[in-house]
C-alpha cells in the first residue's frame, strides 16, 4: 500500500474579455501583459471517470472486471432508493456507478494526496493510470500523447527530500493565497513590484495565482528571490511591513534606491545594506525614519538620486 501525490502541471487557459496589465516604471505606465477572464476558478478541479467512445467504448480505468467489482462493492455507493451499488460495467456509458453524483475527485490548489488503502482513492488511481492526461513517475510517456499530459502522479516513496519540500511550499503558498483577502493580495503584488491600474479582484487573483504556480521558479526582478519564496515571505508580513516592502520595490524600479559597483544598495551617498533584506531591516528601524520619509518624498516627486 502507498500514498500518492497528484500535481496539476498544465498551463492555465484564459478566455473571454481581455484586460491590459500595467506596470509603472520611472513614472510611465507600460502594458506588460494581458489578462483574460477565466470561465472557471483556477484553484479547484473536479475529476470524474472519463468514457471514451473510441477506441474501445469504455470508461478509462486500469482494472479488470473482477478487480473493478471488488472495489465497487467496497466503495458502497447508494442509489436514491437506498440500494447499494455492487457492480459496474465499464462498457456502459450510462452505468449507474460511473455516473453517480458522488463519484468524483477534487484537486484543490493544483495538488491532491491519495492513499491507495482507501477503496475510493484506489479506484481513482486506476482511472488516472488509464487516462493519458495523467503521467506517473517512472512510467513511459507516449511522445504522441505527451501534449495531453496535465497531471503528474508520484508515489510518496519516489519523492526526494527536495521534491517533498517543494510540494510543501506549494501547499503552504496555496493555503496562504486562499485565505488572503483582496487588500492583502494587492499589497503583496505591489511588494513584488507589480502594480495594476484600478485593481480588479479577479485580475489581482489571477496575477498572484500565476506568480505562485506557472511562474513560481522565476526570479523576482526586484529581490532576486523566486516568486514562490518571495510570496511565502510576504504572505506572513504585516500591513506595515508590506507597505515598506512596496516602498522599497518602487524605489528600486525608479532607481531611487540604487546599487553600487560593490553590490551594496544606496540612497544617494548613504549605504543601506548588502541586500534588500538588510535594506528592509535598515528602513524598519525607527531611528532611520527620516531616511524612509526622504525616500517616500523622492518617490512622490519622481526624484532619481542615482
QUIBELFEN-V866453 format. One record per backbone hydrogen bond with DSSP energy under -0.5 kcal/mol. CO is the residue of the C=O (numbers start at 0). NH is the residue of the N-H. E is the energy in kcal/mol with one decimal. If there is no record, write none. Layout:
# QUIBELFEN-V866453
((CO | NH | E) (CO | NH | E))
This chain:
# QUIBELFEN-V866453
((1 | 115 | -2.3) (2 | 155 | -3.3) (3 | 113 | -2.6) (4 | 153 | -2.4) (5 | 111 | -2.3) (6 | 151 | -2.6) (16 | 36 | -1.7) (18 | 34 | -2.8) (19 | 21 | -0.6) (20 | 31 | -3.1) (20 | 32 | -0.8) (22 | 24 | -0.6) (22 | 29 | -2.7) (24 | 27 | -2.1) (27 | 24 | -3.0) (29 | 22 | -2.5) (29 | 31 | -0.6) (32 | 20 | -2.4) (34 | 18 | -2.8) (36 | 14 | -0.9) (40 | 43 | -0.7) (42 | 108 | -4.0) (44 | 106 | -3.1) (46 | 104 | -2.5) (49 | 59 | -3.0) (50 | 52 | -0.6) (51 | 57 | -1.7) (57 | 51 | -2.6) (58 | 60 | -1.0) (60 | 62 | -1.9) (63 | 67 | -2.7) (64 | 68 | -2.4) (65 | 69 | -1.8) (66 | 70 | -1.9) (67 | 71 | -2.8) (68 | 72 | -2.1) (69 | 73 | -1.9) (70 | 74 | -2.8) (71 | 75 | -2.0) (76 | 84 | -3.0) (78 | 81 | -1.8) (82 | 78 | -3.3) (83 | 85 | -0.6) (87 | 89 | -0.5) (88 | 91 | -1.7) (89 | 58 | -2.6) (90 | 92 | -0.7) (91 | 94 | -2.1) (94 | 98 | -2.1) (96 | 99 | -1.4) (99 | 102 | -1.6) (101 | 103 | -1.3) (104 | 46 | -3.1) (105 | 107 | -0.6) (106 | 44 | -1.7) (107 | 110 | -1.7) (109 | 7 | -3.3) (110 | 107 | -0.6) (111 | 5 | -3.2) (113 | 3 | -2.8) (114 | 117 | -2.1) (116 | 118 | -0.5) (117 | 121 | -2.6) (118 | 122 | -2.2) (119 | 123 | -1.8) (120 | 124 | -2.0) (121 | 125 | -1.6) (122 | 126 | -1.7) (123 | 127 | -2.7) (124 | 128 | -2.1) (125 | 61 | -2.0) (125 | 129 | -1.0) (126 | 130 | -0.9) (127 | 130 | -0.6) (129 | 131 | -0.5) (130 | 133 | -2.2) (132 | 149 | -3.1) (132 | 150 | -2.5) (134 | 152 | -3.2) (135 | 138 | -2.3) (139 | 141 | -0.5) (141 | 144 | -2.1) (141 | 145 | -0.9) (144 | 147 | -2.0) (144 | 148 | -0.5) (145 | 148 | -1.1) (149 | 8 | -3.3) (149 | 9 | -1.2) (150 | 134 | -2.7) (151 | 6 | -2.6) (152 | 136 | -2.5) (153 | 4 | -2.6) (154 | 157 | -2.1) (154 | 158 | -0.5) (155 | 158 | -1.3) (159 | 163 | -3.0) (160 | 164 | -2.2) (161 | 165 | -1.9) (162 | 166 | -2.4) (163 | 167 | -2.4) (164 | 168 | -2.6) (165 | 169 | -2.4) (166 | 170 | -2.5) (167 | 171 | -2.6) (168 | 172 | -2.7) (169 | 173 | -2.3) (170 | 174 | -2.2) (171 | 175 | -2.4) (172 | 176 | -2.7) (173 | 177 | -2.4) (174 | 178 | -1.9) (175 | 179 | -0.7) (176 | 179 | -0.8) (180 | 184 | -2.2) (181 | 185 | -2.3) (182 | 186 | -2.1) (183 | 187 | -2.9) (184 | 188 | -2.4) (185 | 189 | -2.6) (186 | 190 | -2.4) (187 | 191 | -1.5) (188 | 193 | -2.6) (189 | 192 | -1.6) (192 | 194 | -0.5) (195 | 197 | -0.6) (195 | 198 | -0.6) (199 | 203 | -2.9) (200 | 204 | -2.4) (201 | 205 | -2.3) (202 | 206 | -2.6) (203 | 207 | -2.5) (204 | 208 | -2.5) (205 | 209 | -2.2) (206 | 210 | -1.7) (207 | 211 | -1.4) (208 | 212 | -0.5) (209 | 212 | -0.8) (209 | 214 | -2.7) (212 | 215 | -1.2) (214 | 217 | -1.3) (215 | 227 | -2.2) (217 | 226 | -1.9) (219 | 223 | -1.9) (224 | 219 | -3.9) (225 | 229 | -2.7) (226 | 230 | -2.5) (227 | 231 | -2.4) (228 | 232 | -1.9) (229 | 233 | -2.7) (230 | 234 | -2.7) (231 | 235 | -0.7) (232 | 235 | -0.6) (233 | 236 | -1.9) (237 | 241 | -2.4) (238 | 242 | -2.1) (239 | 243 | -2.0) (240 | 244 | -2.4) (241 | 245 | -2.3) (242 | 246 | -2.0) (243 | 247 | -2.4) (244 | 248 | -2.5) (245 | 249 | -2.9) (246 | 250 | -2.5) (247 | 251 | -2.2) (248 | 252 | -2.2) (249 | 253 | -2.0) (250 | 255 | -2.2) (250 | 256 | -1.8) (251 | 254 | -1.2) (254 | 305 | -0.5) (255 | 257 | -0.6) (257 | 265 | -2.1) (259 | 262 | -2.0) (263 | 259 | -3.1) (264 | 271 | -2.9) (264 | 272 | -1.2) (265 | 257 | -2.5) (266 | 269 | -1.9) (268 | 270 | -0.5) (269 | 266 | -2.8) (272 | 264 | -3.1) (274 | 278 | -1.9) (275 | 279 | -2.4) (276 | 280 | -2.5) (277 | 281 | -2.5) (278 | 282 | -2.5) (279 | 283 | -1.5) (280 | 284 | -0.8) (281 | 284 | -0.7) (284 | 287 | -2.2) (285 | 288 | -1.7) (287 | 291 | -2.0) (288 | 292 | -2.4) (289 | 293 | -2.0) (290 | 294 | -2.1) (291 | 295 | -2.2) (292 | 296 | -2.4) (293 | 297 | -2.2) (294 | 298 | -2.2) (295 | 299 | -2.3) (296 | 300 | -2.1) (297 | 301 | -0.7) (297 | 302 | -2.5) (298 | 301 | -0.6) (302 | 304 | -0.6))
